[in-house]
Amino acid sequence: MKYVPLGRTGIEVSELCFGTMSFGGDADEQTSAAMFADCRDAGITFFDCADIYSNGRAEEILGKLIAADRDEMIITSKVFNRMGPDANSGGTNRRHVARAVDASLNRLGTDRLDVYFVHQFDEKTPLEETLRGLEDVVRSGKVLYLGASNYAAWQVAKALGISALKDWARFDVLQPMYNLVKRQAEAEILPLAKSEGLGVISYSPVGGGLLSGKFRPGVKPDGTRLSDNTMYAARYGEPWVFEVAENFTTFADGLGVHPVSLAVSWVGAHEAITAPIIGARNREQLAPALKSVDVEMTPALRAEIAALSRTPPPANDRLEEQ
């Protein structure tokens, strides 16, 4: 496991980040602990969480697991989603940010979050209000660095401008979706991150299981996240997506590499990506993701894999000049 700079924060993180969305949900506490141990044995120091994961249970489980070695790890959480029936139990206004960070710290059993993400852009709250609330929790010492998840490039750029104008803490880390079939981040998000020195920990490198090797020519298995979860079914429902998955699986077989290992390695090899976020429901799913660091992803190999999918048009859409 290599350790790489997280943007311009000055801290280093493992080249893989483990996402704990399954903790307390698809993975019970015992399974979560086993996966956490496998990650630590592999050298992972970077763990991503969110208050909404299993309605706070993921933070509680992660908190117990990090207690013995808290100072060795970089821990994140997120704010935005409603955590209760109260009309003000969500969003990114100052009131909720102040309450949410305390709740996350309590569940995690720690005195600070290394990175605190806004989980989604809040269209109901002025961006200045959100950033002022985030500045408050940074000044309090409860949060060290700020991040934005699922933001558009213009939203990040606007936030960076406001933070610079006000001399407030800025977003230092981005968390976009990015995998072989979801490559929109290549158009603006990743170039912005590189230009502004932002760390990027991208999620869903295996496309919700699409690139796991289960989807082969003529095979669409039942009992998968893509068949059972309406959100993932909508996200990856277009026919061409399955064609890419089938071709990718055949390509991985030809290399003698597990498709999950290859998919994660392909994401991690992008010059703007700090660390892909890997996730799993059990140790068996986790194992090939951990082995992604052993794949020699050369520029030529990465380009060959990229050719299996659709390259997004440039931001200005002037394809004739490319």
C-alpha positions, -999 to +999 in steps of 0.1 A: +000+000+000+013+034-010+006+066+008-002+098-012-008+135-005-044+145+000-046+176-022-026+204-006-036+196+030-001+183+038-014+150+051-009+116+034-035+089+030-035+053+018-040+049-020-073+032-012-101+045+010-126+022+025-162+033+024-183+021+054-218+025+038-225-012+044-217-010+082-248-017+102-268-025+070-257-051+046-228-059+069-236-066+106-212-055+133-191-087+132-187-086+094-179-049+096-152-056+121-137-084+099-136-061+068-121-033+089-093-057+101-086-068+065-083-032+055-059-024+083-039-055+075-036-043+039-023-009+051-055+012+047-055+043+069-084+062+052-120+055+061-151+073+047-184+075+065-216+095+067-242+103+093-270+089+070-253+055+066-276+031+084-290+061+101-259+067+123-252+030+130-222+030+106-206+058+125-211+040+158-196+008+145-166+026+129-161+046+161-156+013+181-132+000+155-110+031+153-108+036+191-075+018+197-056+035+168-075+067+161-044+089+156-032+066+128-063+070+107-080+097+085-117+096+092-144+114+072-181+119+076-208+139+059-237+163+065-269+170+045-295+143+047-323+144+072-316+124+103-350+126+119-386+137+116-378+173+126-381+197+096-347+211+105-329+178+109-312+180+075-297+205+051-265+225+053-276+257+072-254+267+101-279+254+127-279+219+113-242+218+105-234+227+141-257+200+155-248+174+129-211+176+135-215+171+173-238+141+167-213+125+143-184+131+167-204+115+195-213+084+175-177+081+163-163+086+197-137+111+185-129+147+191-124+157+155-132+147+119-103+148+096-125+156+066-161+167+068-181+165+035-212+182+024-230+152+011-250+170-016-254+205-028-282+222-008-304+242-032-325+256-003-296+272+015-274+300+002-239+288-004-225+316+018-246+302+047-233+267+042-197+278+040-201+301+071-214+271+091-185+250+079-160+277+088-174+277+123-168+240+128-133+243+114-125+272+138-139+252+167-113+224+160-141+198+154-132+196+117-098+198+101-105+198+064-137+203+043-150+184+013-178+184-012-195+153-024-217+152-055-211+188-064-210+201-100-178+218-110-194+253-111-207+247-075-172+239-063-157+268-082-183+292-067-176+279-032-138+283-036-143+318-047-165+327-017-141+310+007-112+330-008-131+363-006-142+357+030-109+341+041-128+310+052-117+274+052-121+261+017-131+227+002-099+207+000-114+173-010-140+163-036-160+131-037-176+125-071-189+093-086-164+078-111-160+045-129-156+031-164-192+038-173-198+069-152-170+092-165-187+126-164-161+137-138-135+137-165-151+167-182-148+193-155-146+179-119-112+162-123-096+190-143-108+215-117-094+194-089-060+192-106-060+229-113-069+239-077-049+213-058-079+194-045-078+158-033-103+135-049-117+103-034-142+090-059-169+065-051-185+035-069-154+024-088-171-010-096-204+006-106-225-009-079-213-044-089-217-038-127-180-043-132-176-071-107-175-099-133-211-110-126-223-094-159-209-115-187-221-118-223-257-130-222-257-131-184-277-106-162-279-123-128-307-118-103-301-109-067-276-081-074-278-045-063-286-035-099-316-058-100-328-053-064-321-016-058-342+009-077-316+036-074-288+015-089-312+001-115-319+036-127-283+047-125-270+018-146-301+009-166-291+018-201-284-011-225-249+002-235-238+001-199-242-037-198-224-040-231-194-022-216-196-045-185-196-076-206-167-064-227-148-053-197-153-087-179-140-105-210-110-082-212-102-088-175-105-125-180-080-122-209-055-105-186-061-130-159-070-102-135-102-101-113-126-075-128-130-058-095-092-054-091-089-040-126-119-016-122-105-001-090-070+001-104-083+019-136-100+046-114-070+050-092-046+055-121-063+088-132-038+116-124-064+136-105-076+108-082-061+105-048-078+073-037-108+053-050-133+045-023-138+007-021-167-009-004-181-043+003-208-063+020-184-091+031-148-101+031-152-121-001-163-090-020-135-069-004-106-092-012-102-084-050-106-046-043-077-048-019-057-065-046-062-037-070-029-021-057-011-051-072-023-043-108+003-026-130-019+000-146+003+014-174-009+044-194-013+021-224-034-004-204-056+024-190-062+038-225-071+003-238-097-001-210-111+034-215-117+025-251-142-001-240-165+027-228-178+061-239-156+091-234-176+121-222-175+152-245-153+181-234-168+208-213-173+231-242-187+203-264-165+212-293-156+177-304-143+188-338-114+205-322-102+175-301 
